[in-house]
Amino acid sequence: MAGYTTLGPTRGFGNALNNQDTFTLNQDVSLLQGAHSFKLGANQRAYRIYNYRPDDPAGNFTFTRGFTARTANDTQSGDAVASLLLGNPNAGRLAIVPQPAVQNLYYAFFAQDDWKVNNRLTLNLGLRWEADLGNTERFNRLTNFDRNGQFPVSSLSVAFPAATNLGTRTINMRGTVTPIGRNGVSSREQFDRDLNNWGPRIGLAFKLDDKTVLRAGGGIFYASNSGGGFSTATYALSDIGETPFIASLDNVTPTPGTSLSNPFPNGIVQVPATFPGAFYGYGQQSLPVKVRDIRQPKIAQWNLSLQRELPWHLKVQAAYAGSASIGLLSGPTDLNQLTPETVALGATVLNTLMANPFLTLPADQRPAATSILGRATLSVGQLLRPFPQFGNVVSYNMNESHATYHSLQLRVERRFSDGLLFNGSYTFAKTIDDVSSISAGPTIQNPNYQNYYNRRDNKGLSTFDVRHRFIGNVTWRLPFGYDRRWLKEGVIGQIVGGWGVNAIVQAQGGFPLNILAVSNGLQGLAFVGSTAAVGGLRPNLIGDPVIADATQRKTSLQWFNTAAFQAPPQYTFGNSPRTFSNLRGPGHFSTNVSLQRNFKFTETMRLQFRVEGFNVFNRTNFTTPVSVLGSANFGRLLAAEDARQMQFALKLYF
């Protein structure tokens, strides 16, 4: 429920079983010949995942303030609990899924030469080739989506209501879900093979003088498409029986005859015995798909560093590191999003209900009565979607995202006598991307594309960008005891000897904020998901969001100027940027300290006692503030990272 703790068990009732097996075979050969050190090798890997998840067999429903608000555009009134008491969910589903068994094969070959040109110059030259083959499923239940495939119902003649001024149109229906490894399809792999993944690497170390070394390097790397868990949606698994809850046909009024007491009046969709053919997904509320043209993301990395030993045994380093990533995997993307030209028609036209033209088709071509197209009326917006025969066509992990990273890295180190070591490092960095993460953690936001047809509008600072970061570390092995400078013998030496202390100080700036707006159109027609946390809809910026007035200061109850944001009108995109460079969450500062004592019994056996304290000064480090416009806690800091923690440990080394 929006604004409240979730009621009832989690999706799948917590009974999900996820078994993953990885089998690897590595072969390496090394050869020394003069100034060259050659390495050749190959890697093979088989990654398998077996998953069992009930996936809402008793239904799953979400409630928002929408059906109890004063008006459709009012984001302040209404309450999710009130909608629950009325029995009017905002969305819901019931699904019955099979137990999949997926495999992914990976192959790689590499060659490397470490060449010591002379006493001052060393080169590292390498080349790697790799291929991450497409997913296969033991029973061939994976699918693909062909955006240009001809749907069995090739066209539909639609006479739109006169008030819409759209006239009569012939809608050509394209887009089909195709099987893999069955129904005449020989290939069992879910996406095309990408066999052109060559990754050259080069590095050098050049000794300028006895105390100065210059290092540089660069290379092309490829990310894997496998691993990371399983869901029936992200793998586009077929043979699923999904029954949608149709909340509303006009985004204002609950669907007549449908409520929490009778959520599926047309019955429950059963798991198909065989692949349904070209009609697969017909009228499905949310259709998870996978396109074939997926390839491994490519990352170019480079660095340049200068290391110098200064007087008083100081070692310093200045380095530049950068990277550019191409074809990174995006999160859920609705391929059935309304085009900007269609969105511009406005809420009145798009929410207009009309007689369902799909019901005029021959009986064997009509959608199921349990689908979103089985009702007597449809909205104009549904019929103007790129694939009107489907609901949301949610594609996972397409190569649509890009990222760049640049950083200045400074480091200083000083070793003293008697086991004292100090080092400190500072990083000044900037990360830019258009999608920051596929799976979000508690302090990392996960905005996807607001407008799929203008993905460049998403470009901005990453939600995990940290401009300034410092880490300092001090390690001191106290100079007492049998192998130290003082008190090598005697009772006092036995008591105070063998102790060591370590302290780590970390300080960094806050993450850029991404302000989100709740969906403002008939759900699914323009934006992915039931809230902007999935779809990435942004509000309009009508003022300065930064609290900088000397008479006002940021507090945990108002971290930024919440009045600077306004919900965009229905079927419009917000004009605020994806992230704000001058609007960041709280910074982080913590000090961790450990104290240890070694008790030596023999030359090979010792016992170590440790006392460790994390965030020992108990500083409150808040996470990012609530960033969804319309939330009761919008702009507030509600959560913090761990408070002070202490732990004791004993370790026996032998």
C-alpha positions in Angstrom: 0.0 0.0 0.0 1.4 3.4 -1.0 2.6 5.2 2.1 2.2 2.2 4.4 4.0 -1.0 5.3 3.0 -3.9 3.0 0.3 -6.1 4.4 0.4 -9.9 4.0 3.2 -12.1 2.8 5.7 -11.0 0.1 5.3 -12.0 -3.5 5.7 -15.8 -3.8 4.9 -16.1 -0.1 8.6 -16.4 0.7 8.7 -19.9 -0.7 11.0 -19.2 -3.6 13.8 -21.8 -4.2 16.6 -20.6 -6.3 19.4 -23.1 -7.0 22.4 -21.9 -9.0 25.3 -24.2 -10.2 28.4 -23.0 -12.0 30.8 -25.4 -13.7 34.1 -24.0 -14.9 37.2 -25.4 -16.7 40.3 -23.3 -17.0 43.5 -24.0 -18.9 46.6 -21.9 -18.6 50.1 -22.2 -20.2 53.1 -20.0 -19.2 56.3 -19.7 -21.2 59.4 -17.7 -20.3 61.7 -16.8 -23.2 64.3 -14.1 -22.8 62.7 -10.8 -21.9 59.2 -12.2 -22.6 56.8 -13.9 -20.3 54.0 -15.4 -22.4 50.6 -16.7 -21.0 48.0 -18.5 -23.0 44.7 -19.8 -21.8 41.1 -20.6 -22.2 38.0 -20.6 -20.0 34.7 -22.4 -20.3 31.8 -22.0 -18.0 28.3 -23.5 -17.7 25.9 -21.5 -15.5 22.7 -23.2 -14.5 19.8 -21.9 -12.5 16.7 -23.8 -11.3 13.9 -21.7 -9.9 10.6 -22.4 -8.1 8.4 -19.5 -7.2 4.6 -19.6 -6.6 4.3 -16.1 -8.0 1.0 -14.9 -6.4 -1.1 -18.0 -6.6 -3.6 -16.3 -4.3 -3.4 -12.9 -5.9 -1.4 -9.8 -5.3 -2.9 -6.3 -5.1 -1.6 -2.7 -4.6 -3.6 0.2 -3.3 -3.0 3.9 -3.8 -4.8 7.1 -2.9 -6.1 7.3 -6.5 -9.6 6.0 -6.1 -10.2 8.0 -2.9 -8.6 11.3 -4.0 -10.9 14.4 -4.7 -9.9 14.4 -8.4 -7.9 12.3 -10.7 -5.0 14.9 -10.7 -5.0 15.5 -6.9 -1.9 14.0 -5.4 -2.5 15.3 -1.8 -6.0 13.9 -0.9 -7.1 10.3 -0.7 -5.5 7.4 1.2 -4.4 3.9 0.3 -6.1 2.4 3.4 -9.3 4.1 2.3 -9.0 2.5 -1.1 -8.4 -0.9 0.6 -11.5 -0.5 2.8 -13.5 0.2 -0.3 -12.1 -2.8 -2.0 -10.6 -0.9 -4.9 -7.1 -1.9 -5.7 -5.0 0.2 -8.1 -3.5 -2.9 -9.7 -3.3 -6.6 -9.2 -2.6 -10.0 -10.7 -2.8 -13.8 -10.1 -0.2 -16.0 -11.8 0.6 -19.7 -12.0 4.1 -20.4 -13.2 6.2 -23.5 -14.1 9.5 -24.4 -12.7 12.2 -23.3 -15.1 15.7 -24.8 -15.6 17.9 -22.3 -17.5 21.5 -22.7 -18.8 24.1 -20.2 -20.1 27.4 -21.2 -21.8 30.5 -19.0 -21.8 33.8 -19.4 -23.7 37.0 -17.3 -23.6 40.5 -17.4 -25.0 43.4 -15.1 -24.1 47.1 -14.4 -24.8 49.4 -12.1 -22.9 53.0 -11.0 -23.1 54.8 -9.3 -20.3 57.8 -7.8 -22.1 60.7 -6.3 -20.2 62.1 -4.0 -22.9 64.9 -2.8 -20.7 65.6 -2.0 -17.1 63.4 1.1 -17.2 60.5 0.0 -19.4 58.1 -2.9 -19.1 55.1 -3.5 -21.5 52.1 -5.7 -20.9 50.3 -6.7 -24.2 47.2 -8.9 -24.3 44.2 -9.9 -26.3 41.1 -11.7 -25.1 38.1 -13.1 -27.0 35.0 -14.2 -25.3 31.4 -15.2 -26.1 28.5 -15.3 -23.7 25.9 -17.5 -25.5 22.2 -17.1 -25.2 20.1 -18.6 -22.5 18.5 -22.1 -23.1 15.8 -23.7 -21.1 15.5 -27.5 -20.6 11.9 -27.6 -21.8 12.2 -24.8 -24.4 9.9 -22.4 -22.6 11.8 -19.2 -23.3 10.5 -16.7 -25.8 11.5 -13.8 -28.0 9.6 -10.7 -29.1 9.6 -9.8 -32.8 8.7 -6.1 -33.0 8.0 -6.4 -36.8 6.4 -9.8 -36.8 2.9 -10.0 -38.3 0.2 -10.6 -35.7 -2.5 -13.2 -36.9 -5.0 -10.4 -36.9 -3.2 -8.3 -39.5 -5.4 -5.1 -39.2 -8.3 -3.7 -37.3 -10.8 -1.1 -38.7 -11.6 1.4 -35.9 -14.3 4.1 -36.0 -13.3 6.4 -33.2 -15.9 8.5 -31.4 -16.7 11.8 -33.2 -15.6 13.8 -30.2 -12.0 12.6 -30.6 -11.8 13.9 -34.2 -9.8 10.8 -35.1 -12.2 9.5 -37.7 -12.0 6.0 -38.9 -8.6 4.3 -39.1 -7.1 1.0 -40.1 -4.7 -0.1 -37.4 -2.0 -2.5 -38.7 -1.1 -4.9 -35.9 2.5 -6.0 -35.7 4.5 -7.6 -32.9 4.5 -11.3 -32.0 5.9 -13.5 -29.3 7.9 -16.3 -30.9 9.0 -19.6 -29.2 12.6 -20.9 -28.9 13.4 -24.5 -29.7 9.9 -25.6 -30.5 7.0 -25.0 -32.9 9.4 -25.3 -35.8 12.2 -23.1 -34.4 15.5 -25.0 -34.3 17.6 -22.5 -32.3 17.4 -23.0 -28.5 19.3 -19.9 -27.6 17.4 -16.8 -26.6 19.5 -14.2 -28.3 21.7 -14.0 -31.3 25.3 -15.1 -30.9 27.8 -12.3 -30.6 31.2 -13.7 -31.7 33.0 -10.4 -32.2 34.0 -9.6 -28.7 37.7 -8.9 -29.0 39.3 -7.2 -26.0 42.8 -5.8 -26.5 44.8 -4.7 -23.4 48.0 -2.7 -23.1 49.9 -1.4 -20.2 53.3 0.0 -19.4 55.5 0.9 -16.5 58.3 3.4 -17.1 60.9 4.2 -14.5 61.8 7.9 -14.9 64.4 7.7 -12.2 65.2 5.7 -9.0 62.2 7.3 -7.2 59.7 8.0 -9.9 57.6 5.6 -11.9 55.0 6.3 -14.7 52.3 3.8 -15.3 49.6 3.7 -18.0 47.1 1.2 -19.3 43.9 0.6 -21.1 41.7 -2.1 -22.5 38.4 -3.2 -23.8 36.3 -5.4 -21.5 32.9 -7.2 -21.8 30.3 -7.8 -19.2 28.5 -11.1 -18.9 24.7 -11.4 -19.6 24.3 -14.3 -17.2 24.1 -14.7 -13.4 22.4 -12.6 -10.8 19.3 -14.7 -10.1 16.1 -15.5 -12.0 12.6 -14.3 -12.5 10.0 -15.5 -15.0 9.7 -11.9 -16.3 13.4 -11.1 -17.0 13.8 -14.4 -18.8 10.5 -14.1 -20.7 9.3 -17.5 -19.7 6.2 -18.8 -21.5 3.6 -21.3 -20.3 2.5 -18.9 -17.6 -1.2 -18.5 -16.6 -1.6 -14.8 -15.6 -4.9 -13.2 -14.7 -4.9 -9.4 -14.6 -6.9 -7.3 -12.2 -8.4 -4.5 -14.3 -8.7 -1.6 -11.9 -10.2 1.0 -14.2 -11.0 1.7 -17.8 -10.7 5.5 -17.6 -8.2 6.0 -14.7 -11.0 7.6 -12.6 -13.8 5.1 -12.0 -13.2 1.6 -10.7 -14.2 -1.1 -13.2 -17.9 -2.0 -12.7 -18.3 -5.4 -11.2 -14.7 -5.7 -10.2 -13.5 -5.3 -6.6 -11.4 -7.0 -4.0 -14.3 -9.3 -3.1 -14.5 -10.5 -6.7 -11.3 -9.4 -8.4 -11.5 -11.8 -11.4 -15.1 -12.0 -12.5 -14.3 -13.6 -15.8 -12.4 -16.5 -14.3 -8.8 -17.6 -13.8 -6.4 -18.0 -16.7 -4.8 -21.5 -16.7 -1.3 -22.5 -17.7 -1.4 -23.5 -21.4 -0.6 -27.1 -22.2 1.4 -26.1 -25.3 2.8 -22.9 -26.8 -0.3 -20.9 -27.8 1.2 -19.9 -31.1 1.2 -16.4 -32.6 -1.7 -15.4 -30.3 0.6 -15.7 -27.3 0.1 -12.7 -25.0 -3.0 -11.5 -26.7 -4.7 -9.0 -24.3 -2.2 -9.8 -21.5 -2.0 -6.9 -19.1 1.8 -7.0 -18.7 3.8 -9.1 -21.2 7.4 -9.7 -20.3 9.5 -10.1 -23.4 13.1 -10.6 -24.5 14.4 -9.3 -27.9 17.0 -11.3 -29.8 19.5 -8.5 -30.5 21.1 -8.6 -27.1 24.9 -8.5 -26.9 27.5 -8.3 -24.2 28.0 -4.7 -22.9 31.4 -3.2 -23.8 33.5 -1.2 -21.4 36.6 0.7 -22.3 38.9 1.6 -19.4 42.1 3.6 -19.2 44.4 5.1 -16.6 47.6 7.1 -16.1 49.5 7.4 -12.8 52.7 8.9 -11.5 54.3 7.5 -8.4 57.0 9.3 -6.5 59.0 8.7 -3.3 59.6 11.9 -1.4 61.9 12.7 1.6 61.0 11.3 5.0 59.9 8.0 3.3 56.7 9.5 1.9 55.2 7.8 -1.1 52.7 9.8 -3.2 50.7 8.9 -6.2 48.6 11.0 -8.6 46.4 9.2 -11.1 43.7 9.7 -13.6 41.2 6.9 -14.4 38.4 6.9 -16.8 35.9 4.6 -18.5 33.2 4.6 -21.2 30.5 1.9 -21.3 28.5 1.2 -24.3 25.4 -1.0 -24.6 24.8 -1.5 -20.9 21.7 -3.4 -20.0 18.7 -1.3 -19.2 15.9 -2.1 -16.7 12.3 -2.8 -17.6 11.3 -0.8 -20.7 7.8 -0.6 -22.0 8.0 -1.1 -25.8 4.2 -0.3 -25.9 4.5 3.2 -24.5 2.4 5.8 -26.3 4.4 7.9 -28.8 4.9 11.6 -27.8 2.5 12.5 -30.7 -0.2 10.3 -29.3 0.4 11.5 -25.7 -0.1 15.1 -27.0 -3.8 14.3 -27.7 -4.4 14.7 -24.0 -6.2 12.9 -21.3 -9.7 13.7 -22.5 -9.2 12.0 -25.8 -7.1 9.1 -24.6 -9.4 8.2 -21.7 -12.5 8.3 -23.9 -14.3 4.9 -23.8 -15.6 3.3 -27.0 -17.1 0.0 -28.1 -14.4 -2.7 -28.2 -13.6 -3.4 -31.9 -11.7 -6.6 -31.0 -15.1 -8.2 -30.1 -16.2 -7.7 -33.7 -13.6 -10.1 -35.0 -14.4 -13.8 -35.8 -14.8 -15.9 -32.6 -11.4 -17.6 -33.2 -9.6 -14.3 -33.4 -11.1 -12.6 -30.3 -9.1 -12.0 -27.1 -10.0 -14.0 -24.0 -12.7 -12.7 -21.8 -10.3 -12.7 -18.9 -7.9 -10.3 -20.7 -7.7 -6.6 -20.7 -9.2 -6.7 -24.2 -12.1 -8.8 -23.2 -14.3 -6.0 -21.9 -17.2 -4.4 -23.8 -15.4 -1.1 -24.0 -11.8 0.1 -24.5 -10.1 3.4 -24.1 -9.0 5.3 -27.2 -5.4 5.3 -25.7 -5.2 1.5 -25.8 -6.1 1.3 -29.5 -3.4 3.9 -30.3 -0.6 2.0 -28.7 2.2 0.7 -31.0 1.0 -2.8 -30.2 -2.7 -2.4 -29.4 -3.2 -6.2 -29.0 -1.1 -6.2 -25.9 -0.9 -4.4 -22.6 2.5 -3.3 -21.3 5.2 -5.0 -23.5 8.0 -4.9 -20.9 11.4 -5.7 -22.4 14.2 -6.6 -20.0 17.9 -6.0 -20.4 18.3 -4.4 -23.8 21.6 -2.7 -24.8 20.3 0.8 -24.4 22.3 2.4 -21.7 25.6 4.3 -21.7 27.9 5.6 -19.0 31.2 7.5 -18.6 33.5 7.9 -15.6 36.4 10.3 -14.9 38.4 10.7 -11.7 41.5 12.3 -10.2 42.9 10.0 -7.5 45.5 11.2 -5.0 47.3 8.9 -2.5 49.9 9.4 0.2 51.6 6.7 2.3 54.1 6.9 5.2 55.7 4.0 6.9 57.3 4.7 10.3 59.4 2.5 12.5 57.9 0.3 15.1 55.1 -1.0 12.9 53.3 2.3 12.3 51.7 2.9 8.9 49.6 5.8 7.6 47.9 6.1 4.2 45.3 8.4 2.9 43.5 8.6 -0.4 41.2 11.2 -2.0 39.1 10.8 -5.1 37.5 13.6 -7.2 35.2 11.9 -9.6 32.2 12.3 -11.9 29.9 9.6 -13.3 27.3 10.2 -16.0 24.8 7.8 -17.4 21.2 7.5 -18.5 20.1 4.5 -16.4 22.0 4.1 -13.1 21.1 0.6 -12.0 18.8 -2.3 -12.8 18.3 -3.4 -9.2 18.3 -0.6 -6.6 19.6 -0.9 -3.1 18.4 1.1 -0.1 20.5 4.2 -0.8 20.6 4.0 -4.7 17.6 5.1 -6.7 16.6 3.3 -9.8 15.0 5.6 -12.4 14.4 4.2 -15.8 13.5 6.1 -18.9 10.7 8.7 -18.6 10.2 8.9 -22.3 11.3 5.9 -24.2 11.3 7.8 -27.5 13.8 10.4 -26.1 16.3 8.4 -24.1 18.9 11.1 -24.3 16.7 13.2 -22.0 17.7 10.7 -19.2 21.4 11.6 -19.5 22.7 13.1 -16.2 24.8 12.4 -13.1 24.5 8.8 -11.9 22.4 8.4 -8.8 25.5 6.8 -7.2 27.8 9.6 -8.2 30.1 10.7 -5.4 32.1 13.9 -6.2 34.4 13.8 -3.2 35.6 10.8 -1.2 38.4 10.5 1.4 39.6 7.4 3.2 42.4 7.5 5.8 43.9 4.4 7.5 46.3 4.1 10.4 47.8 0.8 11.5 50.1 0.5 14.5 51.6 -2.6 16.0 52.6 -1.4 19.5 56.4 -1.7 20.1 56.1 -4.0 23.1 56.6 -7.7 23.5 59.0 -10.5 22.7 59.7 -9.5 19.0 59.4 -5.7 19.4 61.7 -3.0 20.6 60.8 -2.7 24.3 59.8 -5.1 27.0 60.8 -8.2 25.1 60.9 -10.3 28.3 59.2 -10.4 31.7 55.7 -10.3 33.0 54.9 -6.8 31.9 56.1 -7.6 28.4 53.7 -10.6 28.3 50.8 -8.4 29.4 51.3 -5.4 27.1 53.0 -7.2 24.2 51.4 -8.3 21.0 48.8 -5.6 20.8 47.9 -3.8 17.5 45.4 -1.0 16.7 43.9 0.0 13.4 41.6 2.9 12.5 39.8 3.8 9.3 38.2 7.1 8.6 35.8 7.5 5.7 34.2 10.7 4.4 32.2 11.3 1.3 29.6 13.6 -0.2 26.0 12.7 -0.8 24.3 11.1 -3.8 22.5 13.3 -6.4 18.8 13.2 -5.9 16.3 12.0 -8.5 12.8 13.4 -7.9 10.0 11.2 -9.1 6.3 11.8 -9.8 3.5 9.3 -9.6 2.0 8.0 -12.9 -0.3 10.7 -14.3 -2.0 8.8 -17.1 -4.2 5.7 -17.7 -1.9 3.1 -16.2 0.4 1.4 -18.7 -0.4 3.5 -21.7 2.3 6.0 -21.2 4.6 5.0 -18.4 6.0 1.7 -17.1 4.8 0.4 -13.7 2.3 1.5 -11.2 4.6 4.2 -9.7 7.4 6.4 -11.0 9.8 4.4 -9.0 9.6 2.0 -11.9 8.7 4.2 -14.7 10.9 7.2 -14.0 8.2 9.9 -14.5 9.6 13.2 -13.3 7.7 16.3 -12.0 7.7 19.8 -13.3 10.3 22.2 -11.8 8.6 25.4 -10.8 11.2 26.9 -8.4 14.6 26.5 -6.9 14.8 23.1 -5.1 17.9 24.0 -3.1 17.4 25.4 0.4 20.1 28.1 0.5 18.4 31.1 2.2 20.3 32.2 5.3 17.1 32.4 7.2 16.3 28.7 6.5 18.4 25.6 6.7 18.0 22.0 5.7 16.6 19.6 8.4 15.6 16.0 8.4 12.0 17.1 8.0 12.7 19.2 4.9 16.0 18.3 3.1 15.1 20.4 0.0 12.4 22.8 -1.1 9.5 20.5 -1.8 7.4 23.4 -3.1 9.7 23.6 -6.1 8.1 20.6 -7.7 4.7 20.1 -9.2 3.0 17.0 -10.7 2.8 17.3 -14.5 -0.7 17.3 -16.0 -2.1 14.0 -17.3 -0.2 12.5 -20.2 2.7 15.0 -20.1 6.3 14.5 -19.2 7.9 16.5 -16.4 10.6 19.0 -17.2 12.9 18.4 -14.2 16.3 16.7 -14.9 16.8 13.1 -14.0 19.3 14.0 -11.3 20.3 17.3 -9.8 24.0 18.2 -9.5 23.3 20.8 -6.8 20.7 18.8 -4.9 22.3 15.8 -3.1 21.5 13.6 -0.2 23.4 13.6 3.1 27.1 12.9 3.1 28.7 10.1 5.0 31.3 10.1 7.8 32.4 7.2 9.9 35.3 6.0 11.9 36.0 2.3 12.4 38.5 1.1 15.0 39.9 -2.3 15.9 42.2 -3.5 18.7 43.8 -6.9 18.5 46.1 -9.1 20.7 48.1 -12.0 19.4 49.0 -14.9 21.8 51.8 -17.0 20.3 51.9 -20.7 21.4 54.4 -22.2 18.9 56.1 -21.1 15.7 53.0 -22.1 13.7 50.1 -21.6 16.2 48.7 -18.4 17.6 45.5 -17.1 19.0 44.2 -13.7 18.0 41.7 -11.7 20.1 40.0 -8.8 18.4 37.7 -5.9 19.5 36.1 -4.1 16.5 34.0 -1.0 16.6 32.2 0.3 13.5 31.0 4.0 13.5 32.5 4.2 17.0 31.5 7.9 17.4 27.9 6.9 16.6 27.4 9.5 13.9 24.0 9.5 12.3 24.5 8.9 8.6 21.1 9.4 6.9 20.2 7.7 3.6 18.6 9.6 0.8 15.4 11.5 1.5 12.0 10.4 0.2 11.9 11.6 -3.4 8.5 10.7 -4.7 6.3 13.8 -5.1 2.9 13.3 -3.4 4.3 11.0 -0.7 3.3 12.1 2.8 7.1 12.1 3.7 8.3 13.9 0.5 11.6 15.6 1.2 12.2 14.0 4.6 15.0 11.8 5.9 13.4 8.7 7.3 16.2 6.2 7.5 19.9 6.0 8.5 22.7 3.6 8.1 23.9 1.5 11.0 24.6 3.1 14.4 27.6 2.1 16.4 28.3 -1.6 16.4 30.8 -3.5 18.5 32.0 -7.1 18.1 34.5 -9.4 19.7 36.3 -12.2 17.9 38.7 -15.1 18.6 40.8 -16.6 15.8 43.1 -19.5 16.0 45.8 -19.7 13.4 47.7 -22.9 12.8 
